[in-house]
Amino acid sequence: MHFDSTHRDHLYNIIFNRRDVRRDFLPTPVDDAVIQRLLTAAHHAPSVGFMQPWDFIIIKNPKTRAKIKDGFLAANEASAKLFDGERKTLYRSLKLEGIEEAPLGICITCDRSRTGDVVLGRTIKPEMDLFSAVCAVQNLWLAARAENLGMGWVSILEDQVLYDTLEIPENLDIIGYFCIGYVEAFQTTPDLERYGWQDRRPLSEAIHYEKWNINS
């Protein structure tokens, strides 16, 4: 299939307007057909050795989400203590999750043993299966934005909370827990930039030619 400039522009618009959404979720349920489209997109991510190491746990039950929220609150308090002064004050003012507000949660796991011990493409870099599962996350995120759904990654959460609450086998690796739902509006600027936590790094500082050269 050949894509024209219209397809290209739509894709770039989705990428540039994707946000890590943590606030302003609406209670509107996400239809099962939409969830299926999201997961189909995630399932079509590239994977090392085509091992497709991911699994998706769908969470809608408010009681389950409340238990996960408790885990976030404990981890967030511990995290706040790692910062000092104005940075700590700013940290505590930030909205960093929407676990109970979003009507849908998805936990993504990685089964590193799915296709055996020796995997094509993972023989030298064994972490490639984890990277593959993160590719599924990115597909899910872009598909969610295309569906006008907000999605946020809750990284301030101990894995054991998810192992226990969702009864995940201990031999699986947890990639992340994600809040998904319709929102009042999408922000034009990432929250952490908007509230003064961190500016976007200029692309020119991240590009090197032929070899690593800080002045390139």
Buried (B, 14 or more C-beta within 10 A) or exposed (E): EEEEEEEEEEEEEBEEEBBBBBBBBEEEEBEEEBBEBBBEBBBEBEBBBEBBBBBBBBBEEEEBBEBBBEBBBEBBEEBBEEEEEEEEEBBEEBEBBBBBBBBBBBBBBBBBEBBEEEBEBBEEEEEBBBBBBBBBBBBBBBBBBBBEBBBBBBEBBBBEBBBEBBEBEEEBBBBBBBBBBBBEEBBEEBBBEEEEBEEEEEEEEEEEEEEEEEEE
